[in-house]
């Protein structure tokens, strides 16, 4: 075990860190996640402002 950690310890730590980052990103990008809600708010605000300026109504 000691030899494995000496030879591959850096790679193992890097893989664990990358997998943790991927897990956090996937968790935040779920439909109820913070990032998804913020993105939806930005899109809704943009379309509200755009339709108000142009004077058209969006298609439902």
Phi and psi restraints in degrees (range 20) as a CNS / XPLOR table:
assign (resid 1 and name C) (resid 2 and name N)
       (resid 2 and name CA) (resid 2 and name C) 1.0 -63.0 20.0 2
assign (resid 2 and name N) (resid 2 and name CA)
       (resid 2 and name C) (resid 3 and name N) 1.0 -41.3 20.0 2
assign (resid 2 and name C) (resid 3 and name N)
       (resid 3 and name CA) (resid 3 and name C) 1.0 -66.3 20.0 2
assign (resid 3 and name N) (resid 3 and name CA)
       (resid 3 and name C) (resid 4 and name N) 1.0 -38.9 20.0 2
assign (resid 3 and name C) (resid 4 and name N)
       (resid 4 and name CA) (resid 4 and name C) 1.0 -62.9 20.0 2
assign (resid 4 and name N) (resid 4 and name CA)
       (resid 4 and name C) (resid 5 and name N) 1.0 -45.6 20.0 2
assign (resid 4 and name C) (resid 5 and name N)
       (resid 5 and name CA) (resid 5 and name C) 1.0 -67.2 20.0 2
assign (resid 5 and name N) (resid 5 and name CA)
       (resid 5 and name C) (resid 6 and name N) 1.0 -34.7 20.0 2
assign (resid 5 and name C) (resid 6 and name N)
       (resid 6 and name CA) (resid 6 and name C) 1.0 -67.1 20.0 2
assign (resid 6 and name N) (resid 6 and name CA)
       (resid 6 and name C) (resid 7 and name N) 1.0 -39.1 20.0 2
assign (resid 6 and name C) (resid 7 and name N)
       (resid 7 and name CA) (resid 7 and name C) 1.0 -84.6 20.0 2
assign (resid 7 and name N) (resid 7 and name CA)
       (resid 7 and name C) (resid 8 and name N) 1.0 -40.1 20.0 2
assign (resid 7 and name C) (resid 8 and name N)
       (resid 8 and name CA) (resid 8 and name C) 1.0 -116.7 20.0 2
assign (resid 8 and name N) (resid 8 and name CA)
       (resid 8 and name C) (resid 9 and name N) 1.0 10.0 20.0 2
assign (resid 8 and name C) (resid 9 and name N)
       (resid 9 and name CA) (resid 9 and name C) 1.0 -59.4 20.0 2
assign (resid 9 and name N) (resid 9 and name CA)
       (resid 9 and name C) (resid 10 and name N) 1.0 -45.1 20.0 2
assign (resid 9 and name C) (resid 10 and name N)
       (resid 10 and name CA) (resid 10 and name C) 1.0 -63.2 20.0 2
assign (resid 10 and name N) (resid 10 and name CA)
       (resid 10 and name C) (resid 11 and name N) 1.0 -41.4 20.0 2
assign (resid 10 and name C) (resid 11 and name N)
       (resid 11 and name CA) (resid 11 and name C) 1.0 -66.8 20.0 2
assign (resid 11 and name N) (resid 11 and name CA)
       (resid 11 and name C) (resid 12 and name N) 1.0 -41.9 20.0 2
assign (resid 11 and name C) (resid 12 and name N)
       (resid 12 and name CA) (resid 12 and name C) 1.0 -63.5 20.0 2
assign (resid 12 and name N) (resid 12 and name CA)
       (resid 12 and name C) (resid 13 and name N) 1.0 -44.3 20.0 2
assign (resid 12 and name C) (resid 13 and name N)
       (resid 13 and name CA) (resid 13 and name C) 1.0 -63.2 20.0 2
assign (resid 13 and name N) (resid 13 and name CA)
       (resid 13 and name C) (resid 14 and name N) 1.0 -41.3 20.0 2
assign (resid 13 and name C) (resid 14 and name N)
       (resid 14 and name CA) (resid 14 and name C) 1.0 -62.5 20.0 2
assign (resid 14 and name N) (resid 14 and name CA)
       (resid 14 and name C) (resid 15 and name N) 1.0 -44.7 20.0 2
assign (resid 14 and name C) (resid 15 and name N)
       (resid 15 and name CA) (resid 15 and name C) 1.0 -63.4 20.0 2
assign (resid 15 and name N) (resid 15 and name CA)
       (resid 15 and name C) (resid 16 and name N) 1.0 -41.0 20.0 2
assign (resid 15 and name C) (resid 16 and name N)
       (resid 16 and name CA) (resid 16 and name C) 1.0 -64.5 20.0 2
assign (resid 16 and name N) (resid 16 and name CA)
       (resid 16 and name C) (resid 17 and name N) 1.0 -41.3 20.0 2
assign (resid 16 and name C) (resid 17 and name N)
       (resid 17 and name CA) (resid 17 and name C) 1.0 -65.0 20.0 2
assign (resid 17 and name N) (resid 17 and name CA)
       (resid 17 and name C) (resid 18 and name N) 1.0 -43.0 20.0 2
assign (resid 17 and name C) (resid 18 and name N)
       (resid 18 and name CA) (resid 18 and name C) 1.0 -65.1 20.0 2
assign (resid 18 and name N) (resid 18 and name CA)
       (resid 18 and name C) (resid 19 and name N) 1.0 -42.4 20.0 2
assign (resid 18 and name C) (resid 19 and name N)
       (resid 19 and name CA) (resid 19 and name C) 1.0 -64.7 20.0 2
assign (resid 19 and name N) (resid 19 and name CA)
       (resid 19 and name C) (resid 20 and name N) 1.0 -36.5 20.0 2
assign (resid 19 and name C) (resid 20 and name N)
       (resid 20 and name CA) (resid 20 and name C) 1.0 -65.8 20.0 2
assign (resid 20 and name N) (resid 20 and name CA)
       (resid 20 and name C) (resid 21 and name N) 1.0 -42.4 20.0 2
assign (resid 20 and name C) (resid 21 and name N)
       (resid 21 and name CA) (resid 21 and name C) 1.0 -63.2 20.0 2
assign (resid 21 and name N) (resid 21 and name CA)
       (resid 21 and name C) (resid 22 and name N) 1.0 -42.7 20.0 2
assign (resid 21 and name C) (resid 22 and name N)
       (resid 22 and name CA) (resid 22 and name C) 1.0 -62.0 20.0 2
assign (resid 22 and name N) (resid 22 and name CA)
       (resid 22 and name C) (resid 23 and name N) 1.0 -41.9 20.0 2
assign (resid 22 and name C) (resid 23 and name N)
       (resid 23 and name CA) (resid 23 and name C) 1.0 -62.4 20.0 2
assign (resid 23 and name N) (resid 23 and name CA)
       (resid 23 and name C) (resid 24 and name N) 1.0 -41.9 20.0 2
assign (resid 23 and name C) (resid 24 and name N)
       (resid 24 and name CA) (resid 24 and name C) 1.0 -64.8 20.0 2
assign (resid 24 and name N) (resid 24 and name CA)
       (resid 24 and name C) (resid 25 and name N) 1.0 -44.0 20.0 2
assign (resid 24 and name C) (resid 25 and name N)
       (resid 25 and name CA) (resid 25 and name C) 1.0 -62.9 20.0 2
assign (resid 25 and name N) (resid 25 and name CA)
       (resid 25 and name C) (resid 26 and name N) 1.0 -44.5 20.0 2
assign (resid 25 and name C) (resid 26 and name N)
       (resid 26 and name CA) (resid 26 and name C) 1.0 -63.3 20.0 2
assign (resid 26 and name N) (resid 26 and name CA)
       (resid 26 and name C) (resid 27 and name N) 1.0 -40.6 20.0 2
assign (resid 26 and name C) (resid 27 and name N)
       (resid 27 and name CA) (resid 27 and name C) 1.0 -62.8 20.0 2
assign (resid 27 and name N) (resid 27 and name CA)
       (resid 27 and name C) (resid 28 and name N) 1.0 -41.7 20.0 2
assign (resid 27 and name C) (resid 28 and name N)
       (resid 28 and name CA) (resid 28 and name C) 1.0 -74.4 20.0 2
assign (resid 28 and name N) (resid 28 and name CA)
       (resid 28 and name C) (resid 29 and name N) 1.0 -24.9 20.0 2
assign (resid 28 and name C) (resid 29 and name N)
       (resid 29 and name CA) (resid 29 and name C) 1.0 -89.3 20.0 2
assign (resid 29 and name N) (resid 29 and name CA)
       (resid 29 and name C) (resid 30 and name N) 1.0 1.5 20.0 2
assign (resid 29 and name C) (resid 30 and name N)
       (resid 30 and name CA) (resid 30 and name C) 1.0 -63.1 20.0 2
assign (resid 30 and name N) (resid 30 and name CA)
       (resid 30 and name C) (resid 31 and name N) 1.0 164.8 20.0 2
assign (resid 30 and name C) (resid 31 and name N)
       (resid 31 and name CA) (resid 31 and name C) 1.0 -63.0 20.0 2
assign (resid 31 and name N) (resid 31 and name CA)
       (resid 31 and name C) (resid 32 and name N) 1.0 -26.3 20.0 2
assign (resid 31 and name C) (resid 32 and name N)
       (resid 32 and name CA) (resid 32 and name C) 1.0 -99.9 20.0 2
assign (resid 32 and name N) (resid 32 and name CA)
       (resid 32 and name C) (resid 33 and name N) 1.0 6.3 20.0 2
assign (resid 32 and name C) (resid 33 and name N)
       (resid 33 and name CA) (resid 33 and name C) 1.0 -75.3 20.0 2
assign (resid 33 and name N) (resid 33 and name CA)
       (resid 33 and name C) (resid 34 and name N) 1.0 163.5 20.0 2
assign (resid 33 and name C) (resid 34 and name N)
       (resid 34 and name CA) (resid 34 and name C) 1.0 -61.9 20.0 2
assign (resid 34 and name N) (resid 34 and name CA)
       (resid 34 and name C) (resid 35 and name N) 1.0 -44.3 20.0 2
assign (resid 34 and name C) (resid 35 and name N)
       (resid 35 and name CA) (resid 35 and name C) 1.0 -67.1 20.0 2
assign (resid 35 and name N) (resid 35 and name CA)
       (resid 35 and name C) (resid 36 and name N) 1.0 -42.0 20.0 2
assign (resid 35 and name C) (resid 36 and name N)
       (resid 36 and name CA) (resid 36 and name C) 1.0 -63.3 20.0 2
assign (resid 36 and name N) (resid 36 and name CA)
       (resid 36 and name C) (resid 37 and name N) 1.0 -41.5 20.0 2
assign (resid 36 and name C) (resid 37 and name N)
       (resid 37 and name CA) (resid 37 and name C) 1.0 -66.4 20.0 2
assign (resid 37 and name N) (resid 37 and name CA)
       (resid 37 and name C) (resid 38 and name N) 1.0 -40.4 20.0 2
assign (resid 37 and name C) (resid 38 and name N)
       (resid 38 and name CA) (resid 38 and name C) 1.0 -65.2 20.0 2
assign (resid 38 and name N) (resid 38 and name CA)
       (resid 38 and name C) (resid 39 and name N) 1.0 -40.5 20.0 2
assign (resid 38 and name C) (resid 39 and name N)
       (resid 39 and name CA) (resid 39 and name C) 1.0 -64.3 20.0 2
assign (resid 39 and name N) (resid 39 and name CA)
       (resid 39 and name C) (resid 40 and name N) 1.0 -42.6 20.0 2
assign (resid 39 and name C) (resid 40 and name N)
       (resid 40 and name CA) (resid 40 and name C) 1.0 -63.5 20.0 2
assign (resid 40 and name N) (resid 40 and name CA)
       (resid 40 and name C) (resid 41 and name N) 1.0 -38.1 20.0 2
assign (resid 40 and name C) (resid 41 and name N)
       (resid 41 and name CA) (resid 41 and name C) 1.0 -64.6 20.0 2
assign (resid 41 and name N) (resid 41 and name CA)
       (resid 41 and name C) (resid 42 and name N) 1.0 -41.8 20.0 2
assign (resid 41 and name C) (resid 42 and name N)
       (resid 42 and name CA) (resid 42 and name C) 1.0 -63.2 20.0 2
assign (resid 42 and name N) (resid 42 and name CA)
       (resid 42 and name C) (resid 43 and name N) 1.0 -45.0 20.0 2
assign (resid 42 and name C) (resid 43 and name N)
       (resid 43 and name CA) (resid 43 and name C) 1.0 -63.2 20.0 2
assign (resid 43 and name N) (resid 43 and name CA)
       (resid 43 and name C) (resid 44 and name N) 1.0 -45.0 20.0 2
assign (resid 43 and name C) (resid 44 and name N)
       (resid 44 and name CA) (resid 44 and name C) 1.0 -64.0 20.0 2
assign (resid 44 and name N) (resid 44 and name CA)
       (resid 44 and name C) (resid 45 and name N) 1.0 -41.2 20.0 2
assign (resid 44 and name C) (resid 45 and name N)
       (resid 45 and name CA) (resid 45 and name C) 1.0 -64.0 20.0 2
assign (resid 45 and name N) (resid 45 and name CA)
       (resid 45 and name C) (resid 46 and name N) 1.0 -42.3 20.0 2
assign (resid 45 and name C) (resid 46 and name N)
       (resid 46 and name CA) (resid 46 and name C) 1.0 -61.1 20.0 2
assign (resid 46 and name N) (resid 46 and name CA)
       (resid 46 and name C) (resid 47 and name N) 1.0 -48.4 20.0 2
assign (resid 46 and name C) (resid 47 and name N)
       (resid 47 and name CA) (resid 47 and name C) 1.0 -68.6 20.0 2
assign (resid 47 and name N) (resid 47 and name CA)
       (resid 47 and name C) (resid 48 and name N) 1.0 -34.3 20.0 2
assign (resid 47 and name C) (resid 48 and name N)
       (resid 48 and name CA) (resid 48 and name C) 1.0 -63.5 20.0 2
assign (resid 48 and name N) (resid 48 and name CA)
       (resid 48 and name C) (resid 49 and name N) 1.0 -45.3 20.0 2
assign (resid 48 and name C) (resid 49 and name N)
       (resid 49 and name CA) (resid 49 and name C) 1.0 -67.1 20.0 2
assign (resid 49 and name N) (resid 49 and name CA)
       (resid 49 and name C) (resid 50 and name N) 1.0 -39.8 20.0 2
assign (resid 49 and name C) (resid 50 and name N)
       (resid 50 and name CA) (resid 50 and name C) 1.0 -66.4 20.0 2
assign (resid 50 and name N) (resid 50 and name CA)
       (resid 50 and name C) (resid 51 and name N) 1.0 -43.7 20.0 2
assign (resid 50 and name C) (resid 51 and name N)
       (resid 51 and name CA) (resid 51 and name C) 1.0 -71.1 20.0 2
assign (resid 51 and name N) (resid 51 and name CA)
       (resid 51 and name C) (resid 52 and name N) 1.0 -30.4 20.0 2
assign (resid 51 and name C) (resid 52 and name N)
       (resid 52 and name CA) (resid 52 and name C) 1.0 -68.8 20.0 2
assign (resid 52 and name N) (resid 52 and name CA)
       (resid 52 and name C) (resid 53 and name N) 1.0 -38.7 20.0 2
assign (resid 52 and name C) (resid 53 and name N)
       (resid 53 and name CA) (resid 53 and name C) 1.0 -72.2 20.0 2
assign (resid 53 and name N) (resid 53 and name CA)
       (resid 53 and name C) (resid 54 and name N) 1.0 -41.8 20.0 2
assign (resid 53 and name C) (resid 54 and name N)
       (resid 54 and name CA) (resid 54 and name C) 1.0 -80.8 20.0 2
assign (resid 54 and name N) (resid 54 and name CA)
       (resid 54 and name C) (resid 55 and name N) 1.0 -32.6 20.0 2
assign (resid 54 and name C) (resid 55 and name N)
       (resid 55 and name CA) (resid 55 and name C) 1.0 88.0 20.0 2
assign (resid 55 and name N) (resid 55 and name CA)
       (resid 55 and name C) (resid 56 and name N) 1.0 24.5 20.0 2
assign (resid 55 and name C) (resid 56 and name N)
       (resid 56 and name CA) (resid 56 and name C) 1.0 -110.4 20.0 2
assign (resid 56 and name N) (resid 56 and name CA)
       (resid 56 and name C) (resid 57 and name N) 1.0 162.8 20.0 2
assign (resid 56 and name C) (resid 57 and name N)
       (resid 57 and name CA) (resid 57 and name C) 1.0 -107.6 20.0 2
assign (resid 57 and name N) (resid 57 and name CA)
       (resid 57 and name C) (resid 58 and name N) 1.0 140.4 20.0 2
assign (resid 57 and name C) (resid 58 and name N)
       (resid 58 and name CA) (resid 58 and name C) 1.0 -70.5 20.0 2
assign (resid 58 and name N) (resid 58 and name CA)
       (resid 58 and name C) (resid 59 and name N) 1.0 151.9 20.0 2
assign (resid 58 and name C) (resid 59 and name N)
       (resid 59 and name CA) (resid 59 and name C) 1.0 -82.5 20.0 2
assign (resid 59 and name N) (resid 59 and name CA)
       (resid 59 and name C) (resid 60 and name N) 1.0 132.9 20.0 2
